[in-house]
Amino acid sequence: MRHPFASVLSSFCLALSSPVWAQDISSAYTDLTNCPRDTSMDEDAEEHGSDAPNICPGPGGRYEVSEWFSAYDVHRSVSLKGDAARFDVRLRPSREDCPVGRYGNKVEWRMKGGRPFAVIQRVTCFALDENGSGPGKRLAEYLVVKGLEGYESIDAAVNTKTKKANEKARAIADEGVKGR
């Protein structure tokens, strides 16, 4: 028979095993496979040689993920809903490390107290082909870690070949919110 205080004791021990600041950190996910296209931007996008972006809401309704396409590349960013001019972060390593990118279907949102503070995005990077007109040789795959508004210092890319890459990416994000 289990002691009536066993679950309380178990919860208390679990709480002691992780830092206090990390106890209310969790993840939420946005699946980007069926994001609606922003048709209000069709004309403007076509004038500039791209398609209108696909836009998916993030958890809590404060942020949105935009994905748009150019001749040979895919771009993705997170911005404040309706105010990309105020805050917008590209979900990609540097242009030198990732000339052409392809993205995973999900964005992981790191949450503290139910509010997102960082995102983690899988990006596969390619060199330009020999004609400079499309993706060529696969270079690497990264978990890009970016901080949201107020947490812009969170900025890293973890090679997915790194041992425990997912845990490392989460730890980088979580360290940026430590003590807040």
Disulfide bonds with the S-S distance in Angstrom:
Cys35-Cys56 1.59
Cys98-Cys125 2.17
